[in-house]
């Protein structure tokens, strides 16, 4: 018998013989039917490889740096590290996690507009030199505890300012002063970073303003004697291939104009959701049900009498204090699919709302969606759940975190091996098992 120290902390199921991700979900739902019917997550590691190939094909001029806060699942970190991505870390714990997976310090950037001194010292101790900075107070703090740091000035953008009331980033006007203070303190500034939110409606205008400002900061930096060599265009990427194409089409001509290849500037981007969103599916169980009858006066709508409409309230075993915690940050939750059952093609759908198990008025996952009438015990599948901080799932709940079942198809496994990701040998915290019908 193996000792506990020899047992891998995670299992990767290798799908053989035509087994699909849907088959894996079906299998785990059958298992849960025999126990307590707990929520669970299924992760497709092959999807990470597929997204990496799409990124390389569509945006080869942008070197991807993965924001660890997006999804700190160990399997995600190991696969992306093996593919050669850089990493954006916001704190000491994330830095340690990435270093444990043998990522070179030069491929790590410590971000955050207000970093704790202990985290900056930890970066210095581990020879992580690239840090982000957006204020004089932060600049002085870094100069005191990490004088060898190489800074990226974080610029604010109109698109980002329109989305949040918090002032993140320095303005173009104040960047000159920061550069002068950095020179006085003897701290190197090597580049610029900014963020355009993926919800931005006018990408062309937003990136035109941001890259124009970045070019001005680069010129000021060179004038003051700094070696300006890194441009980070941020994390304004969803998991959509169409949205990536939109961003790339908006950015490419501007980069050619402001930062042409001969300039020697390394251009980075932070595709967090793009890599991981589609790779994870959350399965939750319906644990309660209520029927509400809504009355509305059709006279006000030009009708003749009153009408009734039924609305169903469904309670699930996961809510906003667990797997859907990103809802509290203002993120929308897409409507789920119903796990296969004996549904008729013409089955009616009804206005429905989805709630977590806490009975708290804030614990509403979806305010309104159309679903067939469900029964207690049915399962709902939420796709594109990879960018929800999976390692923190359930951190506010009284129950344990939903387990994550990792999978990879044999075809994707071979492609990953060809790309240098040997899951059966390099991933020390994982074990491969065969999954076949």
C-alpha positions in Angstrom: 0.0 0.0 0.0 1.3 3.5 -0.8 1.9 5.9 2.0 0.0 9.2 2.0 3.0 11.1 0.8 3.1 8.9 -2.3 -0.6 9.3 -3.2 -1.1 12.0 -5.9 -3.4 14.8 -4.8 -5.3 14.8 -8.1 -6.3 12.3 -10.8 -6.5 12.9 -14.5 -8.9 10.7 -16.4 -7.6 9.8 -19.9 -10.7 9.4 -22.1 -10.4 6.4 -24.5 -12.5 4.5 -26.9 -14.7 7.5 -27.9 -15.6 8.5 -24.4 -16.7 12.1 -24.3 -16.8 14.8 -21.6 -20.6 14.3 -21.5 -20.0 10.6 -20.6 -17.8 11.6 -17.7 -20.4 14.0 -16.4 -23.0 11.3 -16.7 -20.8 8.9 -14.8 -20.2 11.3 -11.9 -23.9 12.1 -11.7 -24.7 8.4 -11.5 -22.1 8.2 -8.6 -23.7 11.1 -6.8 -27.1 9.5 -7.1 -25.9 6.9 -4.7 -24.6 9.3 -2.1 -25.3 12.9 -1.1 -25.7 14.5 -4.5 -23.0 17.0 -4.1 -22.1 19.6 -6.7 -18.9 18.9 -8.7 -16.7 20.4 -11.5 -15.3 18.6 -14.5 -12.2 20.2 -16.1 -11.1 19.4 -19.7 -7.4 20.0 -19.8 -7.4 19.5 -23.6 -9.4 22.7 -23.9 -6.4 24.6 -22.5 -4.2 23.2 -25.3 -6.9 24.0 -27.9 -7.1 27.6 -26.7 -3.3 28.0 -26.7 -3.2 26.9 -30.3 -6.0 29.4 -31.2 -4.1 32.1 -29.4 -0.8 31.3 -31.2 -2.6 31.3 -34.6 -4.6 34.5 -34.1 -2.4 36.7 -31.9 1.2 35.4 -32.4 2.7 38.9 -31.7 1.2 38.9 -28.2 3.0 36.8 -25.6 0.5 35.4 -23.2 0.9 35.9 -19.4 -1.7 34.1 -17.4 -3.3 35.9 -14.4 -3.3 33.3 -11.7 -6.2 34.9 -9.8 -8.4 33.8 -12.8 -8.1 30.1 -11.9 -5.4 28.8 -9.6 -6.2 25.2 -10.1 -2.9 23.2 -9.9 -3.6 21.4 -13.1 -4.1 24.6 -15.0 -0.9 26.1 -13.7 1.1 23.0 -14.6 -0.3 22.7 -18.1 0.2 26.4 -18.9 3.6 26.5 -17.4 4.6 23.5 -19.6 3.3 25.4 -22.6 5.7 28.3 -21.7 3.3 31.0 -20.6 4.3 33.7 -18.3 2.3 34.4 -15.1 0.8 37.5 -13.4 0.6 37.1 -9.6 -1.1 39.4 -7.2 0.3 38.1 -3.9 2.8 35.9 -2.1 0.7 32.8 -2.3 0.3 33.0 -6.0 4.0 33.6 -6.5 4.8 30.5 -4.4 2.3 28.4 -6.3 3.8 29.4 -9.7 7.4 28.9 -8.5 6.5 25.4 -7.3 5.7 24.5 -10.9 9.2 25.5 -12.0 8.3 28.8 -13.7 11.4 30.9 -14.1 11.4 34.1 -12.1 11.8 36.2 -15.3 8.5 34.9 -16.5 6.6 36.2 -13.4 5.2 39.7 -12.9 3.9 40.8 -9.5 0.8 43.0 -10.1 -1.5 44.8 -7.7 -1.8 48.5 -7.2 -1.3 48.3 -3.4 1.1 45.4 -2.6 1.9 44.4 1.0 5.6 44.9 1.9 5.9 41.2 2.8 4.8 40.2 -0.8 7.3 42.6 -2.4 10.1 41.2 -0.2 9.0 37.7 -1.2 9.4 38.7 -4.8 12.8 40.1 -4.2 13.9 37.0 -2.3 12.9 34.8 -5.2 14.5 37.1 -7.8 11.2 38.3 -9.3 12.1 41.7 -10.7 9.1 42.8 -12.7 6.5 44.6 -10.7 3.5 46.9 -11.6 3.2 50.3 -10.0 0.7 53.2 -10.4 1.5 55.7 -7.6 4.3 57.6 -5.9 3.5 55.8 -2.6 3.8 52.4 -4.2 7.0 53.5 -6.0 8.7 54.6 -2.8 7.6 51.3 -1.0 9.2 49.3 -3.8 12.3 51.4 -3.9 12.8 50.8 -0.2 12.4 47.0 -0.1 13.1 45.9 -3.7 15.6 48.4 -5.2 16.5 46.0 -8.0 12.9 45.9 -9.3 12.0 46.6 -12.9 8.7 48.5 -13.0 5.8 48.6 -15.4 3.8 51.8 -14.9 0.1 51.0 -14.9 -1.8 53.6 -16.9 -5.5 54.3 -16.4 -7.7 54.1 -19.5 -11.0 55.8 -20.3 -12.7 52.4 -20.9 -11.6 51.1 -17.5 -12.5 54.3 -15.7 -16.0 54.1 -17.2 -16.5 50.6 -15.8 -15.4 51.2 -12.2 -15.6 54.0 -9.6 -12.2 53.1 -8.2 -9.2 54.9 -9.6 -6.7 52.3 -10.8 -3.7 53.4 -12.7 -1.9 56.7 -13.2 -2.9 59.2 -15.8 -0.7 60.2 -18.7 -0.2 63.6 -17.0 1.0 62.1 -13.7 3.3 59.5 -15.4 6.0 62.1 -16.1 6.2 62.8 -12.4 6.4 59.1 -11.5 9.2 58.6 -14.0 11.2 61.5 -12.5 10.7 60.2 -9.0 11.8 56.7 -10.1 15.0 58.2 -11.5 15.7 60.0 -8.3 15.1 56.8 -6.3 17.3 54.8 -8.6 14.5 52.4 -9.6 14.3 51.1 -13.2 11.2 51.6 -15.2 11.1 49.2 -18.2 7.6 49.5 -19.6 3.9 50.2 -19.4 0.7 48.2 -18.7 -3.0 49.1 -19.1 -6.3 47.4 -19.1 -9.3 47.6 -21.5 -12.3 45.7 -20.1 -13.7 43.0 -22.4 -17.1 44.7 -22.1 -15.8 47.7 -23.9 -18.1 48.6 -26.9 -15.6 50.6 -29.0 -12.4 48.6 -29.0 -10.8 50.6 -31.7 -11.2 53.9 -29.9 -10.2 52.5 -26.5 -7.0 50.9 -27.8 -6.1 53.9 -29.9 -6.2 56.1 -26.8 -4.4 53.6 -24.6 -1.6 52.8 -27.0 -1.1 56.4 -27.9 -0.7 57.2 -24.2 1.6 54.2 -23.8 3.8 55.5 -26.6 4.0 58.9 -24.9 5.2 57.3 -21.7 7.7 55.2 -23.5 9.1 58.4 -25.1 9.3 60.1 -21.8 11.0 57.1 -20.2 13.6 57.0 -22.9 14.2 60.7 -22.6 14.9 60.2 -18.8 17.3 57.4 -19.5 15.2 54.3 -18.9 15.3 51.2 -21.1 11.7 50.9 -22.1 11.2 47.4 -23.5 7.9 45.8 -22.3 4.3 46.7 -23.2 1.4 44.9 -21.5 -2.0 45.4 -23.1 -3.8 43.8 -20.2 -6.5 41.2 -19.7 -9.4 42.4 -21.9 -10.1 38.9 -23.3 -13.1 36.7 -22.9 -13.1 33.0 -23.8 -14.5 33.9 -27.2 -12.5 33.3 -30.4 -14.6 36.0 -32.1 -13.8 38.5 -29.4 -10.1 37.7 -29.6 -10.2 38.4 -33.3 -11.9 41.7 -32.7 -9.2 42.8 -30.2 -6.4 41.5 -32.5 -7.8 43.4 -35.5 -8.1 46.6 -33.4 -4.6 46.2 -31.9 -2.4 45.0 -34.8 -2.3 48.2 -36.9 -1.8 50.3 -33.8 1.1 48.2 -32.6 2.6 48.4 -36.1 2.4 52.2 -35.9 3.4 52.8 -32.3 5.5 49.7 -31.4 6.8 48.1 -34.6 8.7 44.8 -34.4 12.0 46.6 -35.1 11.5 48.7 -32.0 12.5 45.6 -29.9 9.5 46.1 -27.5 8.1 42.9 -26.1 4.3 43.0 -26.2 2.4 41.0 -23.5 -1.2 40.3 -22.9 -3.1 38.6 -20.1 -5.6 36.1 -21.5 -7.0 34.6 -18.4 -10.7 33.8 -19.3 -9.7 33.0 -22.8 -7.6 30.1 -21.7 -9.7 28.6 -18.9 -13.4 29.6 -19.1 -14.5 26.9 -21.5 -12.4 24.2 -19.9 -14.6 23.7 -16.8 -18.3 22.7 -16.3 -20.1 22.9 -13.0 -22.8 20.4 -12.2 -25.3 21.3 -9.5 -28.4 19.5 -8.0 -31.9 20.9 -7.6 -32.7 20.5 -3.9 -35.9 22.6 -3.6 -38.7 24.0 -5.7 -41.5 26.6 -5.3 -44.2 27.7 -7.7 -45.2 31.3 -7.7 -48.3 32.6 -9.5 -48.0 36.1 -11.0 -51.1 38.1 -11.9 -51.0 40.8 -14.5 -53.7 43.0 -15.9 -54.0 42.6 -19.7 -56.2 45.7 -19.8 -53.1 47.8 -19.4 -51.7 45.9 -22.4 -54.9 46.4 -24.5 -56.4 43.0 -23.4 -59.7 42.3 -21.8 -59.1 40.4 -18.6 -56.6 39.3 -16.0 -54.0 36.6 -16.7 -51.9 34.3 -14.6 -48.3 33.2 -15.2 -46.5 30.6 -13.2 -42.9 31.2 -12.2 -40.7 28.5 -10.8 -38.1 29.1 -8.0 -35.5 26.4 -7.9 -33.0 26.0 -5.0 -29.6 24.4 -5.8 -26.8 23.0 -3.7 -24.5 25.8 -4.7 -25.0 29.5 -4.6 -23.3 32.9 -4.5 -21.5 32.1 -1.2 -19.8 29.2 -3.0 -19.3 28.3 -6.7 -21.2 31.4 -7.9 -19.3 33.9 -5.8 -18.3 35.9 -8.9 -22.0 36.9 -9.1 -21.3 39.1 -6.1 -18.7 40.9 -8.1 -21.2 41.9 -10.8 -20.5 39.1 -13.2 -23.4 37.6 -15.0 -24.3 33.9 -14.9 -25.4 32.3 -18.2 -28.5 30.1 -18.1 -27.6 26.4 -17.5 -28.6 23.4 -19.5 -30.6 20.6 -18.0 -28.8 17.3 -17.7 -30.4 14.8 -20.1 -33.5 13.1 -19.0 -36.8 12.1 -20.7 -37.6 15.5 -22.1 -40.0 15.8 -25.0 -38.8 18.0 -27.9 -42.0 20.1 -27.6 -41.8 20.4 -23.8 -42.9 23.9 -22.6 -40.5 26.2 -20.8 -41.4 28.5 -18.0 -40.0 31.7 -16.3 -37.6 30.4 -13.6 -35.2 31.8 -11.1 -32.3 29.9 -9.6 -31.2 30.3 -5.9 -28.5 29.0 -3.7 -29.2 26.9 -0.5 -28.7 29.7 2.1 -32.3 31.1 1.9 -30.5 34.5 1.8 -32.1 37.2 -0.4 -28.7 37.9 -1.9 -28.2 34.2 -2.8 -29.9 34.5 -6.2 -27.8 33.0 -8.9 -30.1 33.8 -11.9 -33.0 36.2 -11.6 -34.9 35.0 -14.7 -34.4 32.3 -17.3 -36.6 29.9 -19.3 -36.4 26.3 -18.3 -38.7 23.2 -18.5 -40.4 22.3 -15.3 -37.8 20.6 -13.1 -38.1 18.2 -10.3 -36.1 18.0 -7.0 -33.1 15.8 -7.8 -32.6 17.1 -11.4 -29.1 18.3 -12.4 -28.2 21.6 -14.0 -24.9 22.1 -16.0 -23.2 25.5 -16.0 -20.6 25.7 -18.8 -17.8 28.2 -19.1 -17.1 28.2 -15.3 -13.3 28.1 -15.6 -12.7 31.7 -14.9 -14.3 31.8 -11.5 -11.3 31.2 -9.2 -11.9 27.5 -8.9 -9.5 26.9 -6.0 -11.6 29.4 -4.0 -14.9 27.7 -4.8 -16.9 27.4 -1.7 -14.5 29.5 0.4 -17.4 31.4 1.9 -19.7 28.4 2.3 -20.0 26.2 5.4 -19.6 23.1 3.2 -16.6 21.8 1.5 -15.5 22.9 -2.0 -16.9 20.9 -4.9 -14.4 18.3 -6.1 -12.8 18.9 -9.5 -12.5 15.9 -11.9 -9.8 16.5 -14.5 -10.0 14.9 -17.9 -8.2 14.8 -21.2 -9.0 12.9 -24.4 -6.3 10.7 -25.9 -6.1 12.9 -29.1 -5.6 16.0 -27.0 -3.1 14.1 -24.8 -1.0 13.3 -27.8 -1.1 16.9 -29.0 0.0 18.1 -25.6 2.9 15.7 -25.5 4.0 16.9 -29.0 3.9 20.4 -27.5 6.1 19.4 -24.6 3.4 18.7 -22.0 4.0 15.2 -20.7 1.1 14.8 -18.3 2.1 11.3 -17.3 5.6 12.3 -16.2 6.0 16.0 -15.5 2.9 16.6 -13.4 4.2 15.4 -10.1 0.9 16.0 -8.2 -1.2 14.1 -10.6 -1.8 10.5 -11.7 -3.3 9.3 -15.1 -6.0 6.8 -15.1 -7.8 5.3 -18.1 -11.5 6.1 -18.5 -13.3 3.9 -21.1 -16.9 2.6 -21.7 
